[in-house]
Amino acid sequence: MATDELDRVREQVGGKTTDSRVSRPLAAVGFGIALLVLSPLAWLVLRAAAIEPSQAIDLLTLPTTIDVTLNSLALVAGVTGASVVLGVPLAILTVQTDLPFRRFWTVTSALPLVIPSYIGAFAFVSAFGPHGLLADLIGVELPPIYGLHGTVFVLTLFTYPYVFLTTRAALLSFDGTVVEAARSLNHTRWEAFKRVTLPQITPGIAAGALLVALYALSDFGTPAIMKYDVFTRMIYNEFRGSRLDYAAVLSFLLLAMALAVLAVESRINAGRDGAYVSRGARRPGEIKLGKWKAPALLFCALVATLCLLLPVGILLLWLVRGGEGYAAGGFTFEMVYAWNSVSLAAAAAAVCAVAALPLAYLSARSDSRIGSLPDRMSYVGYAVPGVVLGLALVYLGLRYVPFLYQSVVLLGFAYVVRFLPQAVGTTKSSLLQVDPSYVEAARSLGYPPLSAFRRVVLPLVAPGIVAGGALVFLTTMKELPATLMLRPTGFETFVTYIWLVRDAGYYGQAAVPALVLVAVSGLSMLVILGREKYDAT
């Protein structure tokens, strides 16, 4: 839209501040996408329908089931809480304080997201595990790293950026004049933060915490490496043992937990009106750290060391270290593996970016619960463990669409089901920052609804759409279990090759593709950060 037209639109913006009229075709498209995303769960329904009620009760009350449920709850609570503790202070430090080199710390705080958590688990086991590198270096046997505490520690280090990025986005869109108004009423900075800033950024924190919680629920590689029994590990073992009934029961319990997480997030966001809507370009006065500057720098440096320097250092050590277990074992990396990973991830990101738009628009602009239902439904796919999703699609492919079985189309569909919510969340955040009355004003100038959206809203939310696609690309590159289950025969990617050589014990062979995977994923992170307007020194 030309500048003069946009000015006319803005002049038309008046008393109307909401757009509650969502067309039926758009709602139909949104529900159609959501139902398509949920279609793999039909496998769970079919399996559950075959289980006798008495047998289901027996399976649910097994001591193993209770232990796994408690373990999974403890893991989700621990990782989510620790991620908030890490992510929120880092976001505040890099946005609202005079922390030196804020842009540098912003990048280092977000980059851990590009390292697959299972590669981080390899690195920490290699460093802190029995007879690990650190134990050899200091000559003292370290406490065991396996179990709940180790799993929470490793997962937190590589998932807290979800909270960091969403909290930072909320802080950047926050109108600082209200903080200054609170300060003029003799509120201290802490009181102003509690009463003004925190309520405004709570939806951002909740959005990040939701992603962390769902990631912790669905992650397979890290708990498997850290030898901690959770739903994903147990489901995988039950499938491998062909005990499909028990696997279906565990999968249903896992879905129930995911829905509970979604319900909590939805309740928190119930009062989100205006939370992400920028009311002005002014930012609050910069907080002077004073004597806290050195501890703040130490905190940022410690997090960067644990999340970046240590795992990358271990990968480099694998690369240069020789001897048994590090030499080539007949595994040869081919460049076509890299092309397979990048092309498939790019296709999944493009599909997710397009499919997310109607879901995000419905959720952001509808006043009814029905309008946000497709958005909520799509999150269920994200919560389904990759290994369960993979086996469900194998089952459905063999039974109902055999021409798609072992095809890249089915594998790409699995990626869309898993990561569509990431694109929806980012796009919705951008839509919430656009005044709905812009569309109303454009329509009053004679533009049809679709044209008004394309000319007014789409240019404003395009950076959010691109960022959502980049986030999907990043996570698709790292996805492991569904890729292992669904890839066509002979179709290798970065992650399947890494898992193959790691499983065989040839760590040196895993180093190169792991480092390349981290570097390529890092480029997508730069796209995400590039949409922000830095004001750091």
N, C-alpha and C positions, 0 to 999 in steps of 0.2 A: 504494500500500500504506500502511495506517495506521502511525503511529509505533510503536504497541505490537507490530504484526506484524513490522515491520522489526527491532525490538529482538529479537524471538523468533528471527528469521532469523539475526541476528548471534550470538545465543547458541548457535545450532546450528553455527556455523562452528567446525570443529575441525581434525582432522588433514588433511582433504582440501584440497588447494591447487590442483588442476588439474581441468579438465573436458574430458577427452579424448573423451567420447562425443558425437559429432556425428551426428544422425539422418540416415538415408538420404534422406528427403524434402528435408531442408535442403540436403544435398549435391547432390541432383538439381536443385533450384532454382538453386543457385550455378553449377553447370556449364551449366545452360540459359541463364542470363544471360550467362555468359562466351562461350558459343558464338554467341549472338545478336550480341554485341558484335563478335566476330571475323568475322561473316558477310560484311561488305564486302570482306574480304581474298580472298574467292573470286574477285573480279575479277583479282587478281594471279595467282592459281593458273591461271585460264583463259588469261590472256595468256602466262604462262610456259610452259604446256604447248604453246603454238603455236610456240615458238621452238626451232629445231634446236640440239642441243648445241654443234656447231661454231660456229654463229652466236653463241650465248651466250658461248662462250669468247672469241671475237673482240671482242665488246662489252665484256666484263669487263677485257680487257687493253688497251683503248684508252688512250692517254696522257691523254685527257680524263677517263676514269673514274678513273684513278689520282690525278690532280690533285684531282678533286672529293672523293674519299675522304680524302686527306690534309688538304684544306681543312676538311672537316666534322669530322674528328678534332681538328684544331687548334682549331677554334671551340668544340667541346664542352669540351675540356680547359681552354681559356682561360677560358670563361665560368663553368664549374663551380668551378674553382680560385679565381678572383677573387670569386665569390659567397660562398664559404666564408670567404675572407679578410675580406670586408666583414660578412657576416651574423653570424658567431659572436662577434666582439668586440662588436658592437652589442647582441646578446642578453645577453651577460655584463654589459655596462655598465648595461643597463636593468633587470636582475634582481638582480644580486649586489653592486652598488657603491653608494656614496653620491653618484652623479652627480646634480647639481641638475636639477630638472624632468624626472624620469625618465618620467613619464606622457606628457609632451609629446614627448620623443624617441622613446618607443615608437610613438606615432602617426605621427610623421614618418618613422620607419624602415620602417613597414609600408605607408604610403600609396603609394609608387611602384608597388606592384602594381596599382593602379587605373588607371595610365596605360598604354595600349597601347604596346608597344615600337616599333611602326611610327610612332606619333605622336611618340614620343621621338626616333626617327631623323630625322623631318622637322625637329624643332626643332634638333637638333644640326647637321644639314646646313645649316639656315638660319643658324645662329649661327657655326659653325666651317668651313663649306664654302667653296669658291672664291667670292670676292666676297660672303662672308657678312656678317652684321650685325656680328660682332666685328671682322672684318678691316676693314670700312668705318670702324668706330669708332676703331681704333688706327692705321689707315693703313698696316698692314703685312700682306703676304700670308702667311697661316698655312700650315703644312705640311698636306698632304692628309689628310683625315679618312677617306677611303674605304679599303676593304680590310679585312684581318684585324683590325688593331689597333682601328680604328674600330668594327667590328662587335662585337668582344669588349667594348669599352668601353660601348657603348650597351646591349647586351643585359644586361650585368652590372648596370647601374644599375637596370634594371626587372625583374630576376628574382631578385636576391639576397634580397628579402623572403621567398621560399620558405624559404631556409635560416634566416633570422632568426626566422620564426614557429615553425618546427618545433623549432629549438634552444631558443627561449624557452619553448615548451611543455614541453620535456624538463626545463629548469631549474626551472620552476615546480612540476613534479610530483616533483622530486628531494628526497629526505629529507636535510636538511642535518646531521642528527646524526652521520652517518658522517664528514662533513668535520671536524666538531668532534672526533670520536674520533681522526682522523688527526692533527689539530693537537695533541691532548693527548699524542701519541707523538713530539712534537718535530719533526714534518714542517713545512717551510715552506709558505706558501700555494701557491707554485708546485708543490712536490712533491705537496701534497694535491690540487691541481687535476689534475695528470698521473695520479696513481695512483687517485683516487677519482671526481672529477667527470667528467673526460673520458671514461672508459669508460662511465659512466652516460648521458651525453648523446650518445654516438656514434651510436646508432640515430636520434636526432632529427636530427643533422647529416646522416646518410646519407639520411634520408627527404627532406629539403629538397634535398640535392645531386642526388638522383635526379630530382626534379621539374624542377630547373634544367637538368640534362643532357638530359632528354627535350624540354623546351621549346626548348633551343638546337638540337637535332636537327630539330625539326619546324617551327620558325619560318620563315615565308616572307617576310613584309613587310620585316623589318629587313635581312636579307642582300640583298634585292632593291634596297632604297633605298641601301644602303651599297656596292653594286656588288661584292659578294663571292660568288664562285661556290661554292655548296654544293649538296647533294642537292636541296633543295626548289626552288631557283631553276632548276637544270638540268632537273629533272623537269617543272616548269611549262613551260619552254621547249620541251622535247621533245614534251609534249602539244600545245602550241599549233602545233608543226610537224607534228603527226600522226605522229610517230615513236614509236608506242606500244610497240614491242618494246624499244627502248632505255630508255624510261620505266619499263617493267616491271622490267628488269634493275636499274636504279638504285633502284627502290623496294624490291626484294628486298635489295639491299646495305644500304639504310637500315634496314630491319627487322632485319637481322642485327646492326647496331650497337646498335639499341634493345634487342634481346634480350641483348646482351653487358652493357649497362648494368644491365639487370634482374638478370642473374646476379651481378654484383658487389654490387649492393645486397642481394640475397638472402643472399649469403655473409657480408656484414657483419652482417646481422640474425640470422644463425644463432645467435649467442650473446646474443640480446636478452632472455632470460628475466628478467623483473622490471625491465627497463630503464625502462619508463614507469610501473611500479607504485609508487604512493606508499606509503611505509612509515610515514608520519607527517606531521603538519602542520608540524613544526618546520622552520625555514629556517636555513641557516648564518649565522654572524655576518656583518654587512655589511662589505664590503671598503672601507677608507678609501683614497681615491685620493691624498690629500695633494697633492704637487707635480704629480701627473699629472692633476689635475682640469681644469686649463686646456687641456692637449692633448686630453683626452678630449672636452671641450666643442667644441673646434675641429674634431675629427674628425667628430662628429655633425653639426655645422653645415655642414661642407663636403659631406657626403653629402646632406643635405637640400637644399642649394642646387643641387647638380648634378641631383638626381633630381626635385625638385619645383619650386623657384623658377624655374629656367631654362626648362624646357619650358612651364610655365604662363605665364611671362612672354612667351615667344615666341607662344603662342596669343593672349594679350591684345594683343600687338603686331599680329598678323595682323588682329585684330578692329578695331583703330582705324586701322590704316595704310591709306591710300588709294592711288590710282594704278594703273598697269597691272599686271595680275596679281592684284590684290586686290579689284577691283570685281566685282559680280555678273555672271555670264556666262550668264544665262538659267536658272540653277539656283535653285529656290525650295524651301526646307526646309519640310516640313509636319509638323505634330504627330503625324500618324498614323505617321510613321517611328519616333518615340520609343515610341509604344504598341506597334508591332510588335516592337521590340527588347526592351522590358521584359516584355511578356507571354510571348514565346517563351523568354526567358532564365529567367523564373520557372517555366514549365512544365518546362523541362529540369532545373532545379535540384530540383524536387519529384520528378521521376522518378528522378534520380540518387540522391537521399537515400533513397528507398525501395529501389531496386535495390542500393545499396551495402551495406545492412544484412546480408543473408545472406552476401555475399562477405567482408565484414569479420569477421563472426562465425566463419565457417569458418576463416579465416586466423589469427585470434587465439586460437581455442580448440582447434584440431586439432593433435595432435602429429605428424601425418604430412605428408609433402610433398604428397600428393594433396589434403589439405585446403586448403593454401595455393595450389594450382594455379589455381583460378578467379581468385583475386586477381592472380596473376602474369599470367594470360591477359588480364585486363582492361587491364593496363598497355600491352599491345601496341597497342590502339586509340589510346591517348594518344600513342604514338610515331609513328603514321601521320601524315604531313603532311596538313594540311587540304586542300590542293589535290588530293592523290592520293585521299583519302577522298571528296572531292566528286565527282571524275570516276568513281570506282568506283561510287558510289551512282547517278550518272546512268546509267552502263552497266547496272547491275543493275535500276534502275527501268524503263528502256526495255525490257529483255529479259524480266524476270520479274514485275515488279509495276507495269505501266504506269499503273494507277489511282492510284499514289502519286507518279508522276513529276511534278516541279515542284509539290509540295505542302509545306505547312508541317510535315506529319507526317514526311516524309523529312528535311527540314532539322532538325527537332527530334531525330530519331534520330541524325543525324550529331553533334549536340552531345553526346548521351548517350555515344556511342562515344568521342568525344574526351576528355570530362572526367569520366567516371565514376570513374577512379582517384583523382581529388582527393577525392571524397566517401568513397571506400573508405579512403583513407589516414587522413583525419581521424577517421572513425568507428572505425577499428581502434585508433588511438591512445587513444581514449576507452575502448574495450572492454578494452584492456590494463591500464587503471588500475582496473578493477573486479575484485575478488577472485572468481575462478571458484567458490569454495566457497559463495558467496552463493546461487547457483542450486541447488546440491546441498542446501543447508540448507532452501531454500524447498520443494524437492520432497519433502524428508523431512517437511515439515509438511502434505503432501497436495496441493500444487499440481501440476497437469499441467505438462509442460515449457514449453508456449507461455505459459501463465498465469504461471508462475514468471519467465519472461523478461520478460513485459510488466510485471509488478508490481515486479520487483527491478532488472533490468538497464536496461530502457528509460528509466526516469526518470533514472538516473545517467548514461547516455550521450547523453541528449537534447541537451545543449548542443553536444556534438561533432557530432551529426547536423545540427543547425542551422548550425553553422559550416561543415561540409562543403557543405551546400546553398548557403550564401552564397558560398563560394569558387567553386562551379560557376556560380552566377549571375554573379559578377564576370567570370570568364573567357569565359563565353558572350557577354556583352555586347560583348566586345572581339574575338571570333573573326572573322577576315576571309575567308580563301580559300574555305572550305567554304560560307560564306554567299554569296559571289559566285557560286559554281557552282550552288548548289542552290535559291536563293530562287525562288519563283514569279514569273512575269512581272508586273512592276509592283509587286512587294512589296519596298519599300525599308526599310532599317534605318539606324541611326546610322552603322555602319561602311561600308555600301555607298555611302551618300551622301558620307561623308568621302572615301572612295577615289575616287569619281567626280569631285568638284570639285577634289581635290588633283591628280589625274591631268590635269585640264584646266588646272591652274595657277592656279585661283581660290582662293588660300589663305584669303583673308578669309571666304569662304563656308564653309570647313571649320572655322573657329574656334569658332562657336557650338555646333554639335553635338558637337565634340570636347570643349569645356569641360563641356557638359551630360553627356556620356558619362563624363567623369572624375568629376563630382559624383555621379551616380547610382551609379557603381561604388564611390565612396567610402562610400556608405551601407552597402553590404554588408560593406565592410571594418570598419566600426564594429560590425557584428553579430559579426564574427569576434573582434575585440578585446574586445567586451563580455562574452564568456564567461569572460575571465580575471579573476582576483581581484587587482586592483592593490593593491600595498602601497607604491607610489611616493609620494614627497612632491610 
